[in-house]
Amino acid sequence: MKNHPLYALLFTIGLCCLCAGALTCANSAWTERIQLNKDYRRGCAIVSALGLWDGTPSREEIGTLFGTAIKEKKRGEMTYYVGVRGGRKTGYALDVQARGKYGAIKGIVAITTDRRHIRSLRIYEQQETPGLGGRIGSAAFLGQFDNLPMIEGDQANVVITNKKTVKGPNIVQGITGASKTTFAFGRSLNIVLNTFLSGGVKLVPVDFGTSEDAVTRATPGYPKNQVKPPHLREEVRRAPFLAPPGIVNLALDKPVTSSIEDEPIIGEYSQITDGVKKSGDFDYVELDPGPQHVQIDLGATHTIFCVVVWHYYKNPIIYKDVIIQASNDPEFETAVVTLFNNDDDESSELGAGKDTAYFARWWGEVADARGPDREGTPCRYIRVYTNGGYNDEETRFVEIAVYGK
């Protein structure tokens, strides 16, 4: 029998079936216990992140705390937890889950009651490589999140970077050799924080269409004679812009007019909304010298969430008095909402702005239109003002996109 040509095949199949049956029985018998252990680790992470227990509480103590010091709440589509100690709130705890290199990374982030700082971060499940990505659960990495400022501009933005030269109150140093792990977790962390701040409304990163094929990726350097205004910002990795799902570019192929009566010096107005974001020799529209604006008619009133402007960026240019406004009035005399204004000296006579100056780059400049309640801004018309560059460059537009529903 053992010499039969089918013996090895049948023996292998039988052994596999036996092992599969044993594993299935073991899994069925231990499924509940495994889930209880996962729930316990998650409970410990919530308790620890909210500062409600020193050390490791027992299962019974966890159960007691969830009945007395931790309250489960709903905020829109998300569930969160409120910690209470001595009759006062200690913070809010949120679930964070990201896809690491080798599997799911699960944790709890607690934020302060003023919703401006991360209180602490805990990781309770991960399968990353020990000594590399596995260090995402280490005290050294997690300690960087203690009392970390998380608000930048109008949204939460925690920047995880491997560049030692990048500085800032919201900067976290990533793990060397595990960029994929930390960047994926940072992206998920920002989504969770902004979803909570927006009332629990589901948010996703908006795709601005800046792939290598869509833009001119070469970024010019800083010439020695470049005039740098005092409010020029430091360039750092920009966090994904988050908005509700289903956002599209409403400006695509919409009509464009400008403040000048004649045709532009170079190009055609239709290029500003044709979807082409390259910064080549013929991929821009040049206007007359001095303060000018272009205006886009969306065709109807829409709820918009952001406007993205690409000025000509093949050369290192800092454009002056960039002002982005929205309105339902084509003359922009009533109900005007200013979304961005970096005119620091009121030379445009449209009011002094508090936004920073910046080098025009291939990733575009984003003007936030989500509003304080994160529900967007209703409008039909968009205006973008510019007054040339600080080195006397002319006003040149490559593309303007308006993202909304």
VEXNU-60256 format. One record per residue (C-alpha): z negated, y, x; residue number from 1; residue in one letter. Coordinates in steps of 0.05 Angstrom, whole numbers, plus 5000, padded with zeros to 4 digits. Example, Ala and Ser with C-alpha at 12.3 -4.5 7.8 and 13.67 -1.06 7.14 Angstrom:
pz,py,px,zadren,torvex
4844,4910,5246,1,A
4857,4979,5273,2,S
! end
This chain:
pz,py,px,zadren,torvex
5000,5000,5000,1,M
4982,5050,5055,2,K
5049,5037,5087,3,N
5086,5057,5023,4,H
5127,5121,5034,5,P
5095,5153,4972,6,L
5024,5138,4994,7,Y
5014,5201,5035,8,A
5042,5245,4980,9,L
5000,5213,4925,10,L
4938,5215,4968,11,F
4948,5290,4983,12,T
4960,5306,4910,13,I
4898,5266,4889,14,G
4855,5300,4942,15,L
4879,5369,4921,16,C
4864,5353,4848,17,C
4794,5329,4867,18,L
4780,5392,4907,19,C
4808,5437,4853,20,A
4765,5402,4801,21,G
4703,5410,4845,22,A
4717,5483,4856,23,L
4730,5495,4782,24,T
4664,5461,4764,25,C
4627,5501,4817,26,A
4658,5566,4794,27,N
4641,5552,4722,28,S
4570,5535,4740,29,A
4560,5595,4785,30,W
4602,5648,4749,31,T
4543,5677,4712,32,E
4500,5677,4775,33,R
4555,5711,4816,34,I
4563,5765,4763,35,Q
4488,5776,4760,36,L
4487,5786,4835,37,N
4544,5836,4831,38,K
4508,5873,4775,39,D
4444,5874,4816,40,Y
4479,5903,4878,41,R
4512,5956,4834,42,R
4445,5972,4802,43,G
4413,5980,4870,44,C
4469,6027,4891,45,A
4459,6071,4830,46,I
4384,6074,4839,47,V
4390,6090,4913,48,S
4446,6142,4904,49,A
4404,6179,4852,50,L
4343,6179,4897,51,G
4300,6140,4848,52,L
4273,6086,4895,53,W
4258,6078,4969,54,D
4276,6010,4997,55,G
4305,5953,4956,56,T
4279,5945,4884,57,P
4272,5877,4852,58,S
4314,5855,4793,59,R
4255,5870,4746,60,E
4246,5939,4776,61,E
4320,5954,4768,62,I
4315,5934,4695,63,G
4255,5979,4685,64,T
4289,6039,4718,65,L
4351,6032,4674,66,F
4306,6035,4614,67,G
4265,6095,4636,68,T
4295,6136,4694,69,A
4369,6123,4686,70,I
4409,6141,4624,71,K
4480,6117,4612,72,E
4526,6171,4584,73,K
4598,6178,4564,74,K
4642,6236,4585,75,R
4711,6231,4555,76,G
4740,6165,4579,77,E
4689,6153,4634,78,M
4618,6125,4637,79,T
4567,6158,4683,80,Y
4492,6155,4695,81,Y
4439,6209,4695,82,V
4378,6201,4739,83,G
4311,6229,4717,84,V
4249,6235,4759,85,R
4186,6272,4740,86,G
4220,6298,4677,87,G
4277,6330,4717,88,R
4348,6307,4729,89,K
4363,6282,4800,90,T
4438,6278,4792,91,G
4497,6242,4762,92,Y
4523,6175,4787,93,A
4596,6153,4781,94,L
4632,6089,4797,95,D
4684,6092,4853,96,V
4734,6037,4866,97,Q
4791,6037,4916,98,A
4840,5986,4944,99,R
4823,5974,5017,100,G
4865,5936,5067,101,K
4837,5869,5047,102,Y
4811,5879,4977,103,G
4771,5922,4930,104,A
4720,5972,4956,105,I
4667,5989,4904,106,K
4614,6042,4908,107,G
4572,6093,4872,108,I
4576,6168,4885,109,V
4520,6213,4861,110,A
4530,6287,4853,111,I
4479,6342,4847,112,T
4461,6373,4780,113,T
4499,6437,4797,114,D
4561,6393,4806,115,R
4579,6426,4871,116,R
4553,6377,4923,117,H
4554,6302,4933,118,I
4482,6278,4933,119,R
4497,6211,4967,120,S
4547,6154,4969,121,L
4533,6079,4969,122,R
4582,6021,4979,123,I
4560,5956,4949,124,Y
4622,5912,4954,125,E
4679,5909,5006,126,Q
4719,5857,5045,127,Q
4742,5899,5104,128,E
4743,5876,5177,129,T
4673,5879,5209,130,P
4670,5932,5263,131,G
4731,5968,5235,132,L
4741,5980,5160,133,G
4676,5945,5147,134,G
4640,6005,5175,135,R
4655,6041,5109,136,I
4589,6013,5085,137,G
4550,6034,5147,138,S
4495,6086,5147,139,A
4532,6127,5199,140,A
4594,6136,5155,141,F
4557,6143,5089,142,L
4507,6193,5118,143,G
4563,6244,5124,144,Q
4565,6249,5048,145,F
4492,6269,5040,146,D
4491,6338,5007,147,N
4565,6347,5024,148,L
4598,6408,4991,149,P
4654,6379,4947,150,M
4684,6441,4913,151,I
4743,6476,4946,152,E
4779,6527,4903,153,G
4781,6501,4832,154,D
4774,6427,4845,155,Q
4735,6375,4883,156,A
4765,6362,4951,157,N
4730,6317,5001,158,V
4774,6312,5063,159,V
4769,6248,5105,160,I
4803,6258,5172,161,T
4808,6225,5240,162,N
4823,6291,5275,163,K
4762,6318,5311,164,K
4792,6388,5311,165,T
4791,6394,5235,166,V
4728,6430,5215,167,K
4698,6451,5149,168,G
4639,6441,5102,169,P
4676,6387,5062,170,N
4702,6347,5122,171,I
4684,6274,5134,172,V
4704,6239,5198,173,Q
4742,6175,5183,174,G
4733,6108,5217,175,I
4776,6098,5279,176,T
4825,6041,5269,177,G
4815,6040,5194,178,A
4854,6100,5168,179,S
4883,6061,5109,180,K
4814,6041,5086,181,T
4782,6109,5090,182,T
4841,6150,5064,183,F
4850,6103,5004,184,A
4776,6110,4988,185,F
4778,6186,4997,186,G
4836,6191,4948,187,R
4799,6150,4896,188,S
4735,6189,4908,189,L
4770,6256,4894,190,N
4802,6228,4831,191,I
4734,6205,4804,192,V
4700,6271,4820,193,L
4754,6313,4788,194,N
4757,6267,4727,195,T
4683,6279,4716,196,F
4690,6354,4726,197,L
4748,6356,4676,198,S
4706,6327,4621,199,G
4724,6254,4632,200,G
4798,6264,4620,201,V
4839,6215,4661,202,K
4873,6249,4720,203,L
4927,6225,4767,204,V
4958,6256,4830,205,P
5021,6297,4813,206,V
5082,6276,4853,207,D
5115,6340,4879,208,F
5175,6303,4906,209,G
5165,6316,4980,210,T
5189,6250,5009,211,S
5225,6252,5076,212,E
5292,6250,5041,213,D
5274,6307,4994,214,A
5250,6360,5043,215,V
5262,6383,5114,216,T
5202,6352,5148,217,R
5208,6390,5214,218,A
5151,6440,5215,219,T
5161,6500,5263,220,P
5106,6521,5311,221,G
5069,6587,5318,222,Y
5109,6640,5357,223,P
5069,6684,5403,224,K
5093,6748,5370,225,N
5076,6724,5300,226,Q
5036,6776,5260,227,V
4978,6739,5229,228,K
4942,6773,5171,229,P
4866,6770,5170,230,P
4866,6726,5108,231,H
4912,6672,5138,232,L
4884,6603,5122,233,R
4875,6546,5170,234,E
4923,6489,5156,235,E
4887,6425,5136,236,V
4908,6363,5098,237,R
4917,6383,5025,238,R
4883,6340,4973,239,A
4927,6311,4919,240,P
4934,6357,4859,241,F
4905,6321,4798,242,L
4928,6329,4726,243,A
4933,6286,4663,244,P
4987,6232,4664,245,P
5057,6248,4640,246,G
5066,6314,4678,247,I
5139,6332,4693,248,V
5176,6390,4726,249,N
5192,6434,4666,250,L
5231,6485,4709,251,A
5285,6436,4730,252,L
5354,6467,4716,253,D
5322,6523,4675,254,K
5353,6594,4679,255,P
5328,6642,4732,256,V
5332,6718,4734,257,T
5305,6769,4783,258,S
5283,6841,4793,259,S
5350,6860,4825,260,I
5411,6875,4782,261,E
5463,6845,4827,262,D
5472,6774,4852,263,E
5427,6753,4909,264,P
5449,6768,4981,265,I
5454,6694,4996,266,I
5458,6636,4947,267,G
5455,6631,4871,268,E
5395,6636,4826,269,Y
5408,6567,4798,270,S
5388,6539,4866,271,Q
5316,6558,4854,272,I
5309,6506,4799,273,T
5360,6454,4820,274,D
5309,6406,4849,275,G
5333,6413,4921,276,V
5275,6428,4967,277,K
5309,6425,5035,278,K
5306,6486,5079,279,S
5375,6485,5111,280,G
5426,6539,5125,281,D
5451,6542,5053,282,F
5391,6516,5015,283,D
5358,6582,4998,284,Y
5366,6645,4957,285,V
5356,6712,4993,286,E
5337,6775,4954,287,L
5341,6849,4972,288,D
5288,6878,5019,289,P
5223,6902,4990,290,G
5179,6875,4934,291,P
5220,6829,4889,292,Q
5208,6775,4838,293,H
5244,6718,4806,294,V
5230,6694,4734,295,Q
5240,6626,4702,296,I
5250,6616,4627,297,D
5223,6548,4608,298,L
5259,6553,4541,299,G
5197,6545,4498,300,A
5122,6550,4504,301,T
5094,6491,4543,302,H
5025,6474,4571,303,T
5031,6478,4646,304,I
4983,6453,4699,305,F
5011,6481,4764,306,C
5068,6520,4796,307,V
5094,6499,4864,308,V
5134,6549,4906,309,V
5177,6533,4966,310,W
5198,6594,5005,311,H
5246,6585,5063,312,Y
5206,6546,5114,313,Y
5253,6526,5170,314,K
5225,6583,5211,315,N
5150,6598,5216,316,P
5143,6653,5163,317,I
5082,6681,5129,318,I
5105,6714,5065,319,Y
5070,6776,5039,320,K
5042,6792,4970,321,D
5058,6724,4938,322,V
5037,6731,4865,323,I
5050,6678,4812,324,I
5041,6695,4739,325,Q
5052,6662,4672,326,A
5063,6693,4603,327,S
5096,6685,4535,328,N
5122,6756,4542,329,D
5189,6760,4579,330,P
5172,6831,4601,331,E
5103,6809,4628,332,F
5069,6868,4594,333,E
5020,6828,4550,334,T
4980,6763,4556,335,A
4994,6755,4630,336,V
4956,6701,4668,337,V
4954,6708,4744,338,T
4954,6639,4775,339,L
4958,6660,4849,340,F
4952,6726,4886,341,N
4946,6736,4961,342,N
4960,6811,4961,343,D
4897,6832,4998,344,D
4912,6907,5001,345,D
4941,6918,4931,346,E
5008,6940,4961,347,S
5043,6906,4903,348,S
5004,6949,4853,349,E
4988,6886,4813,350,L
4916,6883,4834,351,G
4882,6856,4897,352,A
4883,6781,4903,353,G
4832,6734,4932,354,K
4879,6678,4953,355,D
4896,6666,5026,356,T
4960,6679,5064,357,A
4996,6617,5091,358,Y
5055,6593,5132,359,F
5111,6570,5086,360,A
5116,6494,5096,361,R
5155,6436,5068,362,W
5098,6414,5023,363,W
5101,6479,4982,364,G
5046,6525,4957,365,E
5009,6503,4894,366,V
4984,6552,4842,367,A
4932,6520,4797,368,D
4945,6530,4723,369,A
4895,6480,4695,370,R
4846,6534,4673,371,G
4770,6531,4672,372,P
4770,6477,4618,373,D
4824,6436,4654,374,R
4868,6438,4591,375,E
4926,6476,4623,376,G
4958,6544,4610,377,T
5007,6554,4552,378,P
5067,6597,4571,379,C
5143,6603,4569,380,R
5158,6648,4629,381,Y
5138,6643,4702,382,I
5144,6701,4752,383,R
5138,6695,4827,384,V
5132,6760,4868,385,Y
5143,6764,4943,386,T
5150,6823,4992,387,N
5184,6791,5051,388,G
5148,6765,5112,389,G
5097,6796,5160,390,Y
5150,6797,5215,391,N
5199,6835,5170,392,D
5234,6772,5146,393,E
5271,6776,5080,394,E
5247,6744,5015,395,T
5278,6675,5011,396,R
5265,6623,4957,397,F
5282,6550,4965,398,V
5253,6520,4901,399,E
5203,6533,4845,400,I
5175,6476,4804,401,A
5131,6483,4742,402,V
5092,6420,4724,403,Y
5068,6410,4653,404,G
5078,6374,4587,405,K
! end
